[in-house]
Amino acid sequence: MSVLLPEEKKEITIRRFIDWDKCTNIFYNNIYLENCKFVIKMNLIPKENLEEDIKIKKFDLGKYTYLCSY
């Protein structure tokens, strides 16, 4: 007797949205990788002296609000 493992999804679901960090006053263009629950945050308007242009964070889209989805 053998146990068959379910096939893993080979698709990656991506959602894109824009949000605003009120603490730093920065707008972000976000790419949310739904299968991994990670978000890639990129500055919508890059600043010269900003050290981090791109952030990758563990993220749950259901817990937060955002400005618009596209």
CHARMM internal coordinates of N, CA and C (Angstrom, degrees):
IC EDIT
DIST 1 N 1 CA 1.4301
DIST 1 CA 1 C 1.5254
ANGL 1 N 1 CA 1 C 108.45
DIST 1 C 2 N 1.3057
ANGL 1 CA 1 C 2 N 115.75
DIHE 1 N 1 CA 1 C 2 N 136.50
DIST 2 N 2 CA 1.4667
ANGL 1 C 2 N 2 CA 119.57
DIHE 1 CA 1 C 2 N 2 CA 179.13
DIST 2 CA 2 C 1.5227
ANGL 2 N 2 CA 2 C 110.15
DIHE 1 C 2 N 2 CA 2 C -127.09
DIST 2 C 3 N 1.2799
ANGL 2 CA 2 C 3 N 114.72
DIHE 2 N 2 CA 2 C 3 N 154.70
DIST 3 N 3 CA 1.4624
ANGL 2 C 3 N 3 CA 120.94
DIHE 2 CA 2 C 3 N 3 CA 179.03
DIST 3 CA 3 C 1.5212
ANGL 3 N 3 CA 3 C 107.71
DIHE 2 C 3 N 3 CA 3 C -105.60
DIST 3 C 4 N 1.3190
ANGL 3 CA 3 C 4 N 115.89
DIHE 3 N 3 CA 3 C 4 N 126.23
DIST 4 N 4 CA 1.4555
ANGL 3 C 4 N 4 CA 120.26
DIHE 3 CA 3 C 4 N 4 CA 178.11
DIST 4 CA 4 C 1.5199
ANGL 4 N 4 CA 4 C 109.39
DIHE 3 C 4 N 4 CA 4 C -94.69
DIST 4 C 5 N 1.3066
ANGL 4 CA 4 C 5 N 115.73
DIHE 4 N 4 CA 4 C 5 N 127.86
DIST 5 N 5 CA 1.4503
ANGL 4 C 5 N 5 CA 120.53
DIHE 4 CA 4 C 5 N 5 CA 178.26
DIST 5 CA 5 C 1.5265
ANGL 5 N 5 CA 5 C 109.69
DIHE 4 C 5 N 5 CA 5 C -83.81
DIST 5 C 6 N 1.3286
ANGL 5 CA 5 C 6 N 117.28
DIHE 5 N 5 CA 5 C 6 N 142.75
DIST 6 N 6 CA 1.4660
ANGL 5 C 6 N 6 CA 118.67
DIHE 5 CA 5 C 6 N 6 CA 178.33
DIST 6 CA 6 C 1.5233
ANGL 6 N 6 CA 6 C 110.33
DIHE 5 C 6 N 6 CA 6 C -65.24
DIST 6 C 7 N 1.3228
ANGL 6 CA 6 C 7 N 114.44
DIHE 6 N 6 CA 6 C 7 N 146.88
DIST 7 N 7 CA 1.4617
ANGL 6 C 7 N 7 CA 118.87
DIHE 6 CA 6 C 7 N 7 CA 179.58
DIST 7 CA 7 C 1.5151
ANGL 7 N 7 CA 7 C 109.91
DIHE 6 C 7 N 7 CA 7 C -67.97
DIST 7 C 8 N 1.3068
ANGL 7 CA 7 C 8 N 115.06
DIHE 7 N 7 CA 7 C 8 N 141.15
DIST 8 N 8 CA 1.4541
ANGL 7 C 8 N 8 CA 119.65
DIHE 7 CA 7 C 8 N 8 CA 176.46
DIST 8 CA 8 C 1.5217
ANGL 8 N 8 CA 8 C 108.87
DIHE 7 C 8 N 8 CA 8 C -81.94
DIST 8 C 9 N 1.3239
ANGL 8 CA 8 C 9 N 114.46
DIHE 8 N 8 CA 8 C 9 N 146.46
DIST 9 N 9 CA 1.4560
ANGL 8 C 9 N 9 CA 118.51
DIHE 8 CA 8 C 9 N 9 CA 176.50
DIST 9 CA 9 C 1.5193
ANGL 9 N 9 CA 9 C 108.93
DIHE 8 C 9 N 9 CA 9 C -70.30
DIST 9 C 10 N 1.3050
ANGL 9 CA 9 C 10 N 115.95
DIHE 9 N 9 CA 9 C 10 N 134.17
DIST 10 N 10 CA 1.4523
ANGL 9 C 10 N 10 CA 120.04
DIHE 9 CA 9 C 10 N 10 CA 177.93
DIST 10 CA 10 C 1.5203
ANGL 10 N 10 CA 10 C 110.40
DIHE 9 C 10 N 10 CA 10 C -101.06
DIST 10 C 11 N 1.3227
ANGL 10 CA 10 C 11 N 116.80
DIHE 10 N 10 CA 10 C 11 N 0.37
DIST 11 N 11 CA 1.4521
ANGL 10 C 11 N 11 CA 121.44
DIHE 10 CA 10 C 11 N 11 CA 177.53
DIST 11 CA 11 C 1.5207
ANGL 11 N 11 CA 11 C 109.52
DIHE 10 C 11 N 11 CA 11 C -90.78
DIST 11 C 12 N 1.3001
ANGL 11 CA 11 C 12 N 115.19
DIHE 11 N 11 CA 11 C 12 N 148.09
DIST 12 N 12 CA 1.4547
ANGL 11 C 12 N 12 CA 120.91
DIHE 11 CA 11 C 12 N 12 CA 174.32
DIST 12 CA 12 C 1.5217
ANGL 12 N 12 CA 12 C 107.17
DIHE 11 C 12 N 12 CA 12 C -116.07
DIST 12 C 13 N 1.3219
ANGL 12 CA 12 C 13 N 116.16
DIHE 12 N 12 CA 12 C 13 N 122.70
DIST 13 N 13 CA 1.4490
ANGL 12 C 13 N 13 CA 121.08
DIHE 12 CA 12 C 13 N 13 CA 178.82
DIST 13 CA 13 C 1.5197
ANGL 13 N 13 CA 13 C 108.44
DIHE 12 C 13 N 13 CA 13 C -89.67
DIST 13 C 14 N 1.3270
ANGL 13 CA 13 C 14 N 115.23
DIHE 13 N 13 CA 13 C 14 N 124.80
DIST 14 N 14 CA 1.4588
ANGL 13 C 14 N 14 CA 121.39
DIHE 13 CA 13 C 14 N 14 CA -177.38
DIST 14 CA 14 C 1.5234
ANGL 14 N 14 CA 14 C 108.97
DIHE 13 C 14 N 14 CA 14 C -119.18
DIST 14 C 15 N 1.3258
ANGL 14 CA 14 C 15 N 115.45
DIHE 14 N 14 CA 14 C 15 N 135.09
DIST 15 N 15 CA 1.4622
ANGL 14 C 15 N 15 CA 121.73
DIHE 14 CA 14 C 15 N 15 CA 172.97
DIST 15 CA 15 C 1.5156
ANGL 15 N 15 CA 15 C 107.56
DIHE 14 C 15 N 15 CA 15 C -125.05
DIST 15 C 16 N 1.3161
ANGL 15 CA 15 C 16 N 115.40
DIHE 15 N 15 CA 15 C 16 N 143.46
DIST 16 N 16 CA 1.4604
ANGL 15 C 16 N 16 CA 119.79
DIHE 15 CA 15 C 16 N 16 CA 179.74
DIST 16 CA 16 C 1.5182
ANGL 16 N 16 CA 16 C 108.98
DIHE 15 C 16 N 16 CA 16 C -119.60
DIST 16 C 17 N 1.3287
ANGL 16 CA 16 C 17 N 115.40
DIHE 16 N 16 CA 16 C 17 N 139.50
DIST 17 N 17 CA 1.4578
ANGL 16 C 17 N 17 CA 119.82
DIHE 16 CA 16 C 17 N 17 CA 178.56
DIST 17 CA 17 C 1.5138
ANGL 17 N 17 CA 17 C 110.19
DIHE 16 C 17 N 17 CA 17 C -155.90
DIST 17 C 18 N 1.3237
ANGL 17 CA 17 C 18 N 115.45
DIHE 17 N 17 CA 17 C 18 N 164.49
DIST 18 N 18 CA 1.4606
ANGL 17 C 18 N 18 CA 122.83
DIHE 17 CA 17 C 18 N 18 CA 178.94
DIST 18 CA 18 C 1.5153
ANGL 18 N 18 CA 18 C 107.90
DIHE 17 C 18 N 18 CA 18 C -114.30
DIST 18 C 19 N 1.3274
ANGL 18 CA 18 C 19 N 116.10
DIHE 18 N 18 CA 18 C 19 N 135.13
DIST 19 N 19 CA 1.4645
ANGL 18 C 19 N 19 CA 119.88
DIHE 18 CA 18 C 19 N 19 CA 174.33
DIST 19 CA 19 C 1.5224
ANGL 19 N 19 CA 19 C 110.24
DIHE 18 C 19 N 19 CA 19 C -136.06
DIST 19 C 20 N 1.3235
ANGL 19 CA 19 C 20 N 115.00
DIHE 19 N 19 CA 19 C 20 N 172.82
DIST 20 N 20 CA 1.4566
ANGL 19 C 20 N 20 CA 122.15
DIHE 19 CA 19 C 20 N 20 CA -176.74
DIST 20 CA 20 C 1.5116
ANGL 20 N 20 CA 20 C 108.91
DIHE 19 C 20 N 20 CA 20 C -131.87
DIST 20 C 21 N 1.3211
ANGL 20 CA 20 C 21 N 116.25
DIHE 20 N 20 CA 20 C 21 N 129.53
DIST 21 N 21 CA 1.4568
ANGL 20 C 21 N 21 CA 122.01
DIHE 20 CA 20 C 21 N 21 CA 175.63
DIST 21 CA 21 C 1.5215
ANGL 21 N 21 CA 21 C 107.73
DIHE 20 C 21 N 21 CA 21 C -93.22
DIST 21 C 22 N 1.3278
ANGL 21 CA 21 C 22 N 116.52
DIHE 21 N 21 CA 21 C 22 N 108.50
DIST 22 N 22 CA 1.4616
ANGL 21 C 22 N 22 CA 120.23
DIHE 21 CA 21 C 22 N 22 CA -175.24
DIST 22 CA 22 C 1.5222
ANGL 22 N 22 CA 22 C 112.73
DIHE 21 C 22 N 22 CA 22 C -71.39
DIST 22 C 23 N 1.3181
ANGL 22 CA 22 C 23 N 118.46
DIHE 22 N 22 CA 22 C 23 N -21.45
DIST 23 N 23 CA 1.4740
ANGL 22 C 23 N 23 CA 120.66
DIHE 22 CA 22 C 23 N 23 CA 178.99
DIST 23 CA 23 C 1.5318
ANGL 23 N 23 CA 23 C 111.33
DIHE 22 C 23 N 23 CA 23 C -72.68
DIST 23 C 24 N 1.3312
ANGL 23 CA 23 C 24 N 116.98
DIHE 23 N 23 CA 23 C 24 N -41.99
DIST 24 N 24 CA 1.4602
ANGL 23 C 24 N 24 CA 121.06
DIHE 23 CA 23 C 24 N 24 CA -178.05
DIST 24 CA 24 C 1.5231
ANGL 24 N 24 CA 24 C 112.73
DIHE 23 C 24 N 24 CA 24 C -102.03
DIST 24 C 25 N 1.3417
ANGL 24 CA 24 C 25 N 117.04
DIHE 24 N 24 CA 24 C 25 N -6.24
DIST 25 N 25 CA 1.4632
ANGL 24 C 25 N 25 CA 123.36
DIHE 24 CA 24 C 25 N 25 CA -179.39
DIST 25 CA 25 C 1.5321
ANGL 25 N 25 CA 25 C 111.31
DIHE 24 C 25 N 25 CA 25 C 58.35
DIST 25 C 26 N 1.3323
ANGL 25 CA 25 C 26 N 116.01
DIHE 25 N 25 CA 25 C 26 N 48.15
DIST 26 N 26 CA 1.4633
ANGL 25 C 26 N 26 CA 122.10
DIHE 25 CA 25 C 26 N 26 CA -179.31
DIST 26 CA 26 C 1.5288
ANGL 26 N 26 CA 26 C 109.02
DIHE 25 C 26 N 26 CA 26 C -124.16
DIST 26 C 27 N 1.3351
ANGL 26 CA 26 C 27 N 116.19
DIHE 26 N 26 CA 26 C 27 N 133.99
DIST 27 N 27 CA 1.4578
ANGL 26 C 27 N 27 CA 122.23
DIHE 26 CA 26 C 27 N 27 CA 172.77
DIST 27 CA 27 C 1.5203
ANGL 27 N 27 CA 27 C 108.49
DIHE 26 C 27 N 27 CA 27 C -90.08
DIST 27 C 28 N 1.3408
ANGL 27 CA 27 C 28 N 115.92
DIHE 27 N 27 CA 27 C 28 N 138.86
DIST 28 N 28 CA 1.4599
ANGL 27 C 28 N 28 CA 121.51
DIHE 27 CA 27 C 28 N 28 CA -179.14
DIST 28 CA 28 C 1.5204
ANGL 28 N 28 CA 28 C 111.41
DIHE 27 C 28 N 28 CA 28 C -121.98
DIST 28 C 29 N 1.3228
ANGL 28 CA 28 C 29 N 115.09
DIHE 28 N 28 CA 28 C 29 N 139.05
DIST 29 N 29 CA 1.4531
ANGL 28 C 29 N 29 CA 122.91
DIHE 28 CA 28 C 29 N 29 CA 167.90
DIST 29 CA 29 C 1.5218
ANGL 29 N 29 CA 29 C 105.56
DIHE 28 C 29 N 29 CA 29 C -94.70
DIST 29 C 30 N 1.3311
ANGL 29 CA 29 C 30 N 117.27
DIHE 29 N 29 CA 29 C 30 N 122.18
DIST 30 N 30 CA 1.4640
ANGL 29 C 30 N 30 CA 121.43
DIHE 29 CA 29 C 30 N 30 CA -172.45
DIST 30 CA 30 C 1.5177
ANGL 30 N 30 CA 30 C 111.99
DIHE 29 C 30 N 30 CA 30 C -116.46
DIST 30 C 31 N 1.3121
ANGL 30 CA 30 C 31 N 115.01
DIHE 30 N 30 CA 30 C 31 N 141.53
DIST 31 N 31 CA 1.4628
ANGL 30 C 31 N 31 CA 122.16
DIHE 30 CA 30 C 31 N 31 CA 170.94
DIST 31 CA 31 C 1.5210
ANGL 31 N 31 CA 31 C 105.58
DIHE 30 C 31 N 31 CA 31 C -117.86
DIST 31 C 32 N 1.3254
ANGL 31 CA 31 C 32 N 116.04
DIHE 31 N 31 CA 31 C 32 N 116.28
DIST 32 N 32 CA 1.4654
ANGL 31 C 32 N 32 CA 121.91
DIHE 31 CA 31 C 32 N 32 CA -176.96
DIST 32 CA 32 C 1.5190
ANGL 32 N 32 CA 32 C 109.54
DIHE 31 C 32 N 32 CA 32 C -101.72
DIST 32 C 33 N 1.3147
ANGL 32 CA 32 C 33 N 117.29
DIHE 32 N 32 CA 32 C 33 N 121.09
DIST 33 N 33 CA 1.4599
ANGL 32 C 33 N 33 CA 123.41
DIHE 32 CA 32 C 33 N 33 CA 176.95
DIST 33 CA 33 C 1.5192
ANGL 33 N 33 CA 33 C 106.99
DIHE 32 C 33 N 33 CA 33 C -93.11
DIST 33 C 34 N 1.3199
ANGL 33 CA 33 C 34 N 115.66
DIHE 33 N 33 CA 33 C 34 N 99.38
DIST 34 N 34 CA 1.4603
ANGL 33 C 34 N 34 CA 121.24
DIHE 33 CA 33 C 34 N 34 CA -169.97
DIST 34 CA 34 C 1.5273
ANGL 34 N 34 CA 34 C 112.68
DIHE 33 C 34 N 34 CA 34 C -64.47
DIST 34 C 35 N 1.3051
ANGL 34 CA 34 C 35 N 118.14
DIHE 34 N 34 CA 34 C 35 N -40.59
DIST 35 N 35 CA 1.4686
ANGL 34 C 35 N 35 CA 121.43
DIHE 34 CA 34 C 35 N 35 CA -177.82
DIST 35 CA 35 C 1.5325
ANGL 35 N 35 CA 35 C 111.61
DIHE 34 C 35 N 35 CA 35 C -64.49
DIST 35 C 36 N 1.3300
ANGL 35 CA 35 C 36 N 117.24
DIHE 35 N 35 CA 35 C 36 N -34.79
DIST 36 N 36 CA 1.4596
ANGL 35 C 36 N 36 CA 122.43
DIHE 35 CA 35 C 36 N 36 CA -177.49
DIST 36 CA 36 C 1.5188
ANGL 36 N 36 CA 36 C 112.74
DIHE 35 C 36 N 36 CA 36 C -94.83
DIST 36 C 37 N 1.3317
ANGL 36 CA 36 C 37 N 117.26
DIHE 36 N 36 CA 36 C 37 N -15.48
DIST 37 N 37 CA 1.4704
ANGL 36 C 37 N 37 CA 123.41
DIHE 36 CA 36 C 37 N 37 CA -175.66
DIST 37 CA 37 C 1.5332
ANGL 37 N 37 CA 37 C 111.05
DIHE 36 C 37 N 37 CA 37 C 60.29
DIST 37 C 38 N 1.3413
ANGL 37 CA 37 C 38 N 115.67
DIHE 37 N 37 CA 37 C 38 N 43.32
DIST 38 N 38 CA 1.4549
ANGL 37 C 38 N 38 CA 122.61
DIHE 37 CA 37 C 38 N 38 CA 175.08
DIST 38 CA 38 C 1.5137
ANGL 38 N 38 CA 38 C 109.19
DIHE 37 C 38 N 38 CA 38 C -120.84
DIST 38 C 39 N 1.3325
ANGL 38 CA 38 C 39 N 116.14
DIHE 38 N 38 CA 38 C 39 N 151.62
DIST 39 N 39 CA 1.4570
ANGL 38 C 39 N 39 CA 121.29
DIHE 38 CA 38 C 39 N 39 CA 175.87
DIST 39 CA 39 C 1.5277
ANGL 39 N 39 CA 39 C 108.01
DIHE 38 C 39 N 39 CA 39 C -125.42
DIST 39 C 40 N 1.3257
ANGL 39 CA 39 C 40 N 115.32
DIHE 39 N 39 CA 39 C 40 N 140.22
DIST 40 N 40 CA 1.4600
ANGL 39 C 40 N 40 CA 122.56
DIHE 39 CA 39 C 40 N 40 CA 173.18
DIST 40 CA 40 C 1.5139
ANGL 40 N 40 CA 40 C 106.11
DIHE 39 C 40 N 40 CA 40 C -106.36
DIST 40 C 41 N 1.3277
ANGL 40 CA 40 C 41 N 116.58
DIHE 40 N 40 CA 40 C 41 N 115.14
DIST 41 N 41 CA 1.4627
ANGL 40 C 41 N 41 CA 122.33
DIHE 40 CA 40 C 41 N 41 CA -176.04
DIST 41 CA 41 C 1.5209
ANGL 41 N 41 CA 41 C 108.99
DIHE 40 C 41 N 41 CA 41 C -104.83
DIST 41 C 42 N 1.3425
ANGL 41 CA 41 C 42 N 116.12
DIHE 41 N 41 CA 41 C 42 N 124.86
DIST 42 N 42 CA 1.4582
ANGL 41 C 42 N 42 CA 121.74
DIHE 41 CA 41 C 42 N 42 CA 178.46
DIST 42 CA 42 C 1.5216
ANGL 42 N 42 CA 42 C 108.47
DIHE 41 C 42 N 42 CA 42 C -123.11
DIST 42 C 43 N 1.3228
ANGL 42 CA 42 C 43 N 116.05
DIHE 42 N 42 CA 42 C 43 N 137.43
DIST 43 N 43 CA 1.4566
ANGL 42 C 43 N 43 CA 119.87
DIHE 42 CA 42 C 43 N 43 CA 178.30
DIST 43 CA 43 C 1.5223
ANGL 43 N 43 CA 43 C 110.11
DIHE 42 C 43 N 43 CA 43 C -60.77
DIST 43 C 44 N 1.3132
ANGL 43 CA 43 C 44 N 116.47
DIHE 43 N 43 CA 43 C 44 N 129.63
DIST 44 N 44 CA 1.4538
ANGL 43 C 44 N 44 CA 120.69
DIHE 43 CA 43 C 44 N 44 CA 177.69
DIST 44 CA 44 C 1.5252
ANGL 44 N 44 CA 44 C 110.31
DIHE 43 C 44 N 44 CA 44 C -72.86
DIST 44 C 45 N 1.3256
ANGL 44 CA 44 C 45 N 116.24
DIHE 44 N 44 CA 44 C 45 N -37.73
DIST 45 N 45 CA 1.4634
ANGL 44 C 45 N 45 CA 121.99
DIHE 44 CA 44 C 45 N 45 CA 177.03
DIST 45 CA 45 C 1.5267
ANGL 45 N 45 CA 45 C 106.66
DIHE 44 C 45 N 45 CA 45 C -123.66
DIST 45 C 46 N 1.3302
ANGL 45 CA 45 C 46 N 117.41
DIHE 45 N 45 CA 45 C 46 N 97.90
DIST 46 N 46 CA 1.4706
ANGL 45 C 46 N 46 CA 119.84
DIHE 45 CA 45 C 46 N 46 CA -176.54
DIST 46 CA 46 C 1.5325
ANGL 46 N 46 CA 46 C 111.59
DIHE 45 C 46 N 46 CA 46 C -62.82
DIST 46 C 47 N 1.3231
ANGL 46 CA 46 C 47 N 115.52
DIHE 46 N 46 CA 46 C 47 N 141.92
DIST 47 N 47 CA 1.4636
ANGL 46 C 47 N 47 CA 121.71
DIHE 46 CA 46 C 47 N 47 CA 176.02
DIST 47 CA 47 C 1.5237
ANGL 47 N 47 CA 47 C 108.33
DIHE 46 C 47 N 47 CA 47 C -109.32
DIST 47 C 48 N 1.3092
ANGL 47 CA 47 C 48 N 115.38
DIHE 47 N 47 CA 47 C 48 N 149.82
DIST 48 N 48 CA 1.4758
ANGL 47 C 48 N 48 CA 120.30
DIHE 47 CA 47 C 48 N 48 CA -175.15
DIST 48 CA 48 C 1.5208
ANGL 48 N 48 CA 48 C 113.31
DIHE 47 C 48 N 48 CA 48 C -65.13
DIST 48 C 49 N 1.3208
ANGL 48 CA 48 C 49 N 117.56
DIHE 48 N 48 CA 48 C 49 N -43.41
DIST 49 N 49 CA 1.4586
ANGL 48 C 49 N 49 CA 120.06
DIHE 48 CA 48 C 49 N 49 CA -173.32
DIST 49 CA 49 C 1.5235
ANGL 49 N 49 CA 49 C 113.58
DIHE 48 C 49 N 49 CA 49 C -96.74
DIST 49 C 50 N 1.3127
ANGL 49 CA 49 C 50 N 117.96
DIHE 49 N 49 CA 49 C 50 N 13.62
DIST 50 N 50 CA 1.4577
ANGL 49 C 50 N 50 CA 120.94
DIHE 49 CA 49 C 50 N 50 CA -179.68
DIST 50 CA 50 C 1.5282
ANGL 50 N 50 CA 50 C 109.72
DIHE 49 C 50 N 50 CA 50 C -84.26
DIST 50 C 51 N 1.3379
ANGL 50 CA 50 C 51 N 116.63
DIHE 50 N 50 CA 50 C 51 N 126.37
DIST 51 N 51 CA 1.4621
ANGL 50 C 51 N 51 CA 121.01
DIHE 50 CA 50 C 51 N 51 CA -176.09
DIST 51 CA 51 C 1.5199
ANGL 51 N 51 CA 51 C 112.79
DIHE 50 C 51 N 51 CA 51 C -74.52
DIST 51 C 52 N 1.3321
ANGL 51 CA 51 C 52 N 117.16
DIHE 51 N 51 CA 51 C 52 N -41.41
DIST 52 N 52 CA 1.4611
ANGL 51 C 52 N 52 CA 120.53
DIHE 51 CA 51 C 52 N 52 CA -175.43
DIST 52 CA 52 C 1.5240
ANGL 52 N 52 CA 52 C 110.15
DIHE 51 C 52 N 52 CA 52 C -102.92
DIST 52 C 53 N 1.3254
ANGL 52 CA 52 C 53 N 117.12
DIHE 52 N 52 CA 52 C 53 N 106.97
DIST 53 N 53 CA 1.4559
ANGL 52 C 53 N 53 CA 120.95
DIHE 52 CA 52 C 53 N 53 CA 177.68
DIST 53 CA 53 C 1.5227
ANGL 53 N 53 CA 53 C 110.97
DIHE 52 C 53 N 53 CA 53 C -85.37
DIST 53 C 54 N 1.3403
ANGL 53 CA 53 C 54 N 116.37
DIHE 53 N 53 CA 53 C 54 N -32.43
DIST 54 N 54 CA 1.4692
ANGL 53 C 54 N 54 CA 121.57
DIHE 53 CA 53 C 54 N 54 CA -178.30
DIST 54 CA 54 C 1.5314
ANGL 54 N 54 CA 54 C 108.38
DIHE 53 C 54 N 54 CA 54 C -129.09
DIST 54 C 55 N 1.3348
ANGL 54 CA 54 C 55 N 115.49
DIHE 54 N 54 CA 54 C 55 N 134.15
DIST 55 N 55 CA 1.4569
ANGL 54 C 55 N 55 CA 121.21
DIHE 54 CA 54 C 55 N 55 CA 176.91
DIST 55 CA 55 C 1.5238
ANGL 55 N 55 CA 55 C 108.53
DIHE 54 C 55 N 55 CA 55 C -122.42
DIST 55 C 56 N 1.3124
ANGL 55 CA 55 C 56 N 116.82
DIHE 55 N 55 CA 55 C 56 N 142.84
DIST 56 N 56 CA 1.4618
ANGL 55 C 56 N 56 CA 122.37
DIHE 55 CA 55 C 56 N 56 CA 174.03
DIST 56 CA 56 C 1.5205
ANGL 56 N 56 CA 56 C 106.49
DIHE 55 C 56 N 56 CA 56 C -122.37
DIST 56 C 57 N 1.3451
ANGL 56 CA 56 C 57 N 115.55
DIHE 56 N 56 CA 56 C 57 N 121.43
DIST 57 N 57 CA 1.4572
ANGL 56 C 57 N 57 CA 120.27
DIHE 56 CA 56 C 57 N 57 CA -174.61
DIST 57 CA 57 C 1.5179
ANGL 57 N 57 CA 57 C 111.14
DIHE 56 C 57 N 57 CA 57 C -136.21
DIST 57 C 58 N 1.3175
ANGL 57 CA 57 C 58 N 115.85
DIHE 57 N 57 CA 57 C 58 N 149.72
DIST 58 N 58 CA 1.4669
ANGL 57 C 58 N 58 CA 121.69
DIHE 57 CA 57 C 58 N 58 CA 169.00
DIST 58 CA 58 C 1.5196
ANGL 58 N 58 CA 58 C 106.20
DIHE 57 C 58 N 58 CA 58 C -68.52
DIST 58 C 59 N 1.3380
ANGL 58 CA 58 C 59 N 118.29
DIHE 58 N 58 CA 58 C 59 N 134.96
DIST 59 N 59 CA 1.4581
ANGL 58 C 59 N 59 CA 120.44
DIHE 58 CA 58 C 59 N 59 CA -168.66
DIST 59 CA 59 C 1.5165
ANGL 59 N 59 CA 59 C 110.05
DIHE 58 C 59 N 59 CA 59 C -151.75
DIST 59 C 60 N 1.3234
ANGL 59 CA 59 C 60 N 116.01
DIHE 59 N 59 CA 59 C 60 N 139.74
DIST 60 N 60 CA 1.4601
ANGL 59 C 60 N 60 CA 121.68
DIHE 59 CA 59 C 60 N 60 CA 173.81
DIST 60 CA 60 C 1.5280
ANGL 60 N 60 CA 60 C 107.28
DIHE 59 C 60 N 60 CA 60 C -116.63
DIST 60 C 61 N 1.3063
ANGL 60 CA 60 C 61 N 116.92
DIHE 60 N 60 CA 60 C 61 N 108.08
DIST 61 N 61 CA 1.4594
ANGL 60 C 61 N 61 CA 122.55
DIHE 60 CA 60 C 61 N 61 CA -174.04
DIST 61 CA 61 C 1.5277
ANGL 61 N 61 CA 61 C 112.31
DIHE 60 C 61 N 61 CA 61 C -61.08
DIST 61 C 62 N 1.3090
ANGL 61 CA 61 C 62 N 118.10
DIHE 61 N 61 CA 61 C 62 N -27.88
DIST 62 N 62 CA 1.4564
ANGL 61 C 62 N 62 CA 121.53
DIHE 61 CA 61 C 62 N 62 CA -178.23
DIST 62 CA 62 C 1.5183
ANGL 62 N 62 CA 62 C 114.40
DIHE 61 C 62 N 62 CA 62 C -71.83
DIST 62 C 63 N 1.3236
ANGL 62 CA 62 C 63 N 118.45
DIHE 62 N 62 CA 62 C 63 N -17.68
DIST 63 N 63 CA 1.4615
ANGL 62 C 63 N 63 CA 121.71
DIHE 62 CA 62 C 63 N 63 CA -176.84
DIST 63 CA 63 C 1.5245
ANGL 63 N 63 CA 63 C 113.76
DIHE 62 C 63 N 63 CA 63 C -91.63
DIST 63 C 64 N 1.3262
ANGL 63 CA 63 C 64 N 118.21
DIHE 63 N 63 CA 63 C 64 N -11.01
DIST 64 N 64 CA 1.4545
ANGL 63 C 64 N 64 CA 121.13
DIHE 63 CA 63 C 64 N 64 CA -172.83
DIST 64 CA 64 C 1.5289
ANGL 64 N 64 CA 64 C 111.29
DIHE 63 C 64 N 64 CA 64 C -123.97
DIST 64 C 65 N 1.3147
ANGL 64 CA 64 C 65 N 114.86
DIHE 64 N 64 CA 64 C 65 N 161.08
DIST 65 N 65 CA 1.4675
ANGL 64 C 65 N 65 CA 120.44
DIHE 64 CA 64 C 65 N 65 CA 173.63
DIST 65 CA 65 C 1.5361
ANGL 65 N 65 CA 65 C 107.81
DIHE 64 C 65 N 65 CA 65 C -107.82
DIST 65 C 66 N 1.3130
ANGL 65 CA 65 C 66 N 115.67
DIHE 65 N 65 CA 65 C 66 N 155.78
DIST 66 N 66 CA 1.4462
ANGL 65 C 66 N 66 CA 120.65
DIHE 65 CA 65 C 66 N 66 CA 179.73
DIST 66 CA 66 C 1.5217
ANGL 66 N 66 CA 66 C 108.27
DIHE 65 C 66 N 66 CA 66 C -141.40
DIST 66 C 67 N 1.3325
ANGL 66 CA 66 C 67 N 116.42
DIHE 66 N 66 CA 66 C 67 N 164.40
DIST 67 N 67 CA 1.4561
ANGL 66 C 67 N 67 CA 120.92
DIHE 66 CA 66 C 67 N 67 CA -173.85
DIST 67 CA 67 C 1.5210
ANGL 67 N 67 CA 67 C 112.56
DIHE 66 C 67 N 67 CA 67 C -72.54
DIST 67 C 68 N 1.3220
ANGL 67 CA 67 C 68 N 117.01
DIHE 67 N 67 CA 67 C 68 N -51.32
DIST 68 N 68 CA 1.4699
ANGL 67 C 68 N 68 CA 119.40
DIHE 67 CA 67 C 68 N 68 CA 177.76
DIST 68 CA 68 C 1.5186
ANGL 68 N 68 CA 68 C 109.67
DIHE 67 C 68 N 68 CA 68 C -156.76
DIST 68 C 69 N 1.3113
ANGL 68 CA 68 C 69 N 114.17
DIHE 68 N 68 CA 68 C 69 N 153.90
DIST 69 N 69 CA 1.4500
ANGL 68 C 69 N 69 CA 122.42
DIHE 68 CA 68 C 69 N 69 CA 177.83
DIST 69 CA 69 C 1.5314
ANGL 69 N 69 CA 69 C 107.52
DIHE 68 C 69 N 69 CA 69 C -111.60
DIST 69 C 70 N 1.3346
ANGL 69 CA 69 C 70 N 116.72
DIHE 69 N 69 CA 69 C 70 N 144.10
DIST 70 N 70 CA 1.4689
ANGL 69 C 70 N 70 CA 119.45
DIHE 69 CA 69 C 70 N 70 CA 178.17
DIST 70 CA 70 C 1.4981
ANGL 70 N 70 CA 70 C 110.55
DIHE 69 C 70 N 70 CA 70 C -144.49
END
COOR INIT
IC SEED 1 N 1 CA 1 C
IC BUILD
